[in-house]
Amino acid sequence: MIDGADPLQVLLRITLPLSIPALTAFAVITVQAAWNDFLWPLIVSTSPQTRVVTVGIALLQGQRNTPFNLLMMGSFLATVPMLILFVVLQRYFIEGVSTSGIKR
């Protein structure tokens, strides 16, 4: 404000760059929580084509014959996108988590 910046410039040049690590950490945690959601997709999926991975894995379990090889492969494939997201955004995630616990 002292240098003649309007509120939009302050937001875009000061506030947003300083809050990127915290916003990235929040995004990773939110996406992971939505990805692991089970109950809502189980309720709203009406056909096998609309089921998500976690519901499909749960429906593979049987009373007598459970294909553990398919369960393990499905669990691995359900984990891979979250691992890729974390590896790509790891720097921002760690920075956001580490700076949020500091008291000034």
GROMACS elastic network, one bead per residue, 0.5 to 0.9 nm:
[ bonds ]
;  ai    aj funct       b0    kb
    1     4     6  0.52462   500
    1     5     6  0.50163   500
    1     6     6  0.64621   500
    1     7     6  0.76702   500
    1    10     6  0.76104   500
    2     5     6  0.72441   500
    5     8     6  0.78859   500
    5     9     6  0.57010   500
    5    10     6  0.62962   500
    6     9     6  0.54130   500
    6    10     6  0.63810   500
    6    11     6  0.87954   500
    7    10     6  0.50473   500
    7    11     6  0.61932   500
    7    12     6  0.87037   500
    8    11     6  0.50539   500
    8    12     6  0.61668   500
    8    13     6  0.84777   500
    9    12     6  0.50977   500
    9    13     6  0.57256   500
    9    14     6  0.77718   500
   10    13     6  0.54357   500
   10    14     6  0.53287   500
   10    15     6  0.64584   500
   10    16     6  0.85652   500
   11    14     6  0.57630   500
   11    16     6  0.58435   500
   11    17     6  0.86879   500
   12    15     6  0.64025   500
   12    16     6  0.54859   500
   12    17     6  0.73369   500
   13    16     6  0.65738   500
   13    17     6  0.65490   500
   13    18     6  0.88535   500
   14    17     6  0.58555   500
   14    18     6  0.63888   500
   14    19     6  0.88297   500
   15    18     6  0.53715   500
   15    19     6  0.62356   500
   15    20     6  0.88513   500
   16    19     6  0.51370   500
   16    20     6  0.61867   500
   17    20     6  0.54289   500
   17    21     6  0.84000   500
   18    21     6  0.73694   500
   18    22     6  0.84376   500
   19    22     6  0.54052   500
   19    23     6  0.61045   500
   19    24     6  0.85506   500
   19    96     6  0.83054   500
   20    23     6  0.50846   500
   20    24     6  0.59402   500
   20    25     6  0.85498   500
   20    92     6  0.74201   500
   20    96     6  0.78713   500
   21    24     6  0.51039   500
   21    25     6  0.61755   500
   21    26     6  0.85729   500
   21    91     6  0.82880   500
   21    93     6  0.61590   500
   21    94     6  0.79716   500
   21    95     6  0.58077   500
   21    97     6  0.79070   500
   21    99     6  0.84748   500
   22    25     6  0.51755   500
   22    26     6  0.61661   500
   22    27     6  0.85809   500
   22    92     6  0.76859   500
   22    93     6  0.73964   500
   22    95     6  0.77561   500
   22    97     6  0.70505   500
   22    99     6  0.81334   500
   22   100     6  0.73807   500
   23    26     6  0.50170   500
   23    27     6  0.60648   500
   23    28     6  0.86716   500
   23    92     6  0.87502   500
   23    93     6  0.87227   500
   23    96     6  0.76317   500
   24    28     6  0.61727   500
   24    29     6  0.86117   500
   24    89     6  0.73294   500
   24    92     6  0.60739   500
   24    93     6  0.59755   500
   24    96     6  0.72190   500
   25    28     6  0.52272   500
   25    29     6  0.62654   500
   25    30     6  0.85703   500
   25    89     6  0.83211   500
   25    90     6  0.87941   500
   25    92     6  0.67527   500
   25    94     6  0.76199   500
   25    95     6  0.83311   500
   25    96     6  0.57042   500
   25    97     6  0.67263   500
   26    29     6  0.52600   500
   26    30     6  0.60423   500
   26    31     6  0.85576   500
   26    93     6  0.82527   500
   26    96     6  0.84946   500
   27    30     6  0.50781   500
   27    31     6  0.59873   500
   27    32     6  0.83996   500
   28    31     6  0.52868   500
   28    32     6  0.60762   500
   28    33     6  0.85912   500
   28    82     6  0.85729   500
   28    85     6  0.74633   500
   28    86     6  0.71061   500
   28    89     6  0.79363   500
   28    93     6  0.74865   500
   29    32     6  0.51630   500
   29    33     6  0.61665   500
   29    34     6  0.86984   500
   30    33     6  0.51314   500
   30    34     6  0.62303   500
   30    35     6  0.85149   500
   31    34     6  0.51201   500
   31    35     6  0.59575   500
   31    36     6  0.85937   500
   31    82     6  0.84403   500
   32    36     6  0.61649   500
   32    37     6  0.86027   500
   32    82     6  0.66939   500
   33    36     6  0.52818   500
   33    37     6  0.62305   500
   34    37     6  0.51587   500
   34    38     6  0.88013   500
   35    38     6  0.84856   500
   35    54     6  0.85785   500
   35    78     6  0.87252   500
   35    82     6  0.82094   500
   36    54     6  0.71815   500
   36    78     6  0.89193   500
   37    40     6  0.68600   500
   37    41     6  0.72302   500
   37    54     6  0.79184   500
   38    41     6  0.57553   500
   38    42     6  0.61299   500
   38    43     6  0.88022   500
   38    52     6  0.86162   500
   38    54     6  0.64088   500
   38    55     6  0.64660   500
   39    42     6  0.50889   500
   39    43     6  0.62502   500
   39    44     6  0.88310   500
   39    55     6  0.85714   500
   40    43     6  0.51494   500
   40    44     6  0.62626   500
   40    45     6  0.84784   500
   41    44     6  0.52745   500
   41    45     6  0.57111   500
   41    50     6  0.87409   500
   41    51     6  0.68931   500
   41    52     6  0.67945   500
   41    54     6  0.87473   500
   41    55     6  0.71830   500
   42    45     6  0.57010   500
   42    46     6  0.84855   500
   42    51     6  0.74574   500
   42    52     6  0.83543   500
   42    54     6  0.89452   500
   42    55     6  0.61169   500
   43    46     6  0.79479   500
   44    50     6  0.87375   500
   44    51     6  0.86951   500
   45    48     6  0.76002   500
   45    49     6  0.84292   500
   45    50     6  0.55102   500
   45    51     6  0.54702   500
   45    52     6  0.82359   500
   46    49     6  0.84206   500
   46    50     6  0.68406   500
   46    51     6  0.77742   500
   47    50     6  0.55806   500
   47    51     6  0.68370   500
   48    51     6  0.54601   500
   48    52     6  0.88657   500
   48    56     6  0.81242   500
   49    52     6  0.85929   500
   51    54     6  0.82430   500
   51    55     6  0.62058   500
   51    56     6  0.63464   500
   52    55     6  0.55687   500
   52    56     6  0.62488   500
   52    57     6  0.87802   500
   53    56     6  0.50541   500
   53    57     6  0.61354   500
   53    58     6  0.86437   500
   53    74     6  0.74332   500
   53    75     6  0.84198   500
   53    77     6  0.85435   500
   53    78     6  0.63777   500
   54    57     6  0.51577   500
   54    58     6  0.62735   500
   54    59     6  0.87055   500
   54    74     6  0.83494   500
   54    75     6  0.79700   500
   54    78     6  0.72895   500
   55    58     6  0.50970   500
   55    59     6  0.62021   500
   55    60     6  0.87860   500
   56    59     6  0.51332   500
   56    60     6  0.64316   500
   56    74     6  0.84930   500
   57    60     6  0.52632   500
   57    61     6  0.73684   500
   57    70     6  0.82247   500
   57    71     6  0.60537   500
   57    72     6  0.89756   500
   57    74     6  0.62551   500
   57    75     6  0.72761   500
   58    61     6  0.58815   500
   58    71     6  0.83067   500
   59    62     6  0.76372   500
   60    66     6  0.69751   500
   60    67     6  0.72170   500
   60    68     6  0.89284   500
   60    70     6  0.79554   500
   60    71     6  0.70193   500
   61    64     6  0.87190   500
   61    65     6  0.76564   500
   61    66     6  0.51515   500
   61    67     6  0.72297   500
   61    68     6  0.83786   500
   61    71     6  0.79069   500
   62    65     6  0.54741   500
   62    66     6  0.50969   500
   62    67     6  0.82647   500
   63    66     6  0.71642   500
   66    69     6  0.88169   500
   66    70     6  0.87737   500
   66    71     6  0.82825   500
   67    70     6  0.54907   500
   67    71     6  0.63768   500
   67    72     6  0.88311   500
   68    72     6  0.60357   500
   68    73     6  0.84734   500
   69    72     6  0.52682   500
   69    73     6  0.61916   500
   69    74     6  0.85276   500
   70    73     6  0.50875   500
   70    74     6  0.59021   500
   70    75     6  0.84083   500
   71    74     6  0.51294   500
   71    75     6  0.60803   500
   71    76     6  0.85795   500
   72    75     6  0.50745   500
   72    76     6  0.61671   500
   72    77     6  0.86476   500
   73    76     6  0.50239   500
   73    77     6  0.61481   500
   73    78     6  0.85320   500
   74    77     6  0.50681   500
   74    78     6  0.60533   500
   74    79     6  0.85779   500
   75    78     6  0.50501   500
   75    79     6  0.62252   500
   75    80     6  0.88166   500
   76    79     6  0.51267   500
   76    80     6  0.62996   500
   77    80     6  0.53121   500
   77    81     6  0.76262   500
   78    81     6  0.67692   500
   78    82     6  0.78633   500
   79    82     6  0.55780   500
   79    83     6  0.63624   500
   79    84     6  0.88680   500
   80    83     6  0.50965   500
   80    84     6  0.61932   500
   80    85     6  0.86304   500
   81    84     6  0.51057   500
   81    85     6  0.61322   500
   81    86     6  0.85897   500
   82    85     6  0.50213   500
   82    86     6  0.60862   500
   82    87     6  0.85600   500
   83    86     6  0.51042   500
   83    87     6  0.60874   500
   83    88     6  0.85576   500
   84    87     6  0.51438   500
   84    88     6  0.61138   500
   84    89     6  0.85631   500
   85    88     6  0.52659   500
   85    89     6  0.61524   500
   85    90     6  0.81011   500
   86    89     6  0.51915   500
   86    90     6  0.52651   500
   86    91     6  0.89639   500
   86    93     6  0.78014   500
   87    90     6  0.50156   500
   87    91     6  0.82178   500
   88    91     6  0.78933   500
   89    92     6  0.55639   500
   89    93     6  0.60308   500
   89    94     6  0.86755   500
   90    94     6  0.60084   500
   90    95     6  0.83695   500
   91    94     6  0.54603   500
   91    95     6  0.61401   500
   91    96     6  0.85449   500
   92    95     6  0.50591   500
   92    96     6  0.59085   500
   92    97     6  0.84915   500
   93    96     6  0.51601   500
   93    97     6  0.61522   500
   93    98     6  0.85181   500
   94    97     6  0.51992   500
   94    98     6  0.59720   500
   94    99     6  0.84914   500
   95    98     6  0.51918   500
   95    99     6  0.60331   500
   95   100     6  0.84585   500
   96    99     6  0.53974   500
   96   100     6  0.60928   500
   97   100     6  0.53449   500
   97   101     6  0.69507   500
   98   101     6  0.59002   500
   98   102     6  0.72568   500
   99   102     6  0.55262   500
   99   103     6  0.88355   500
  100   103     6  0.81778   500
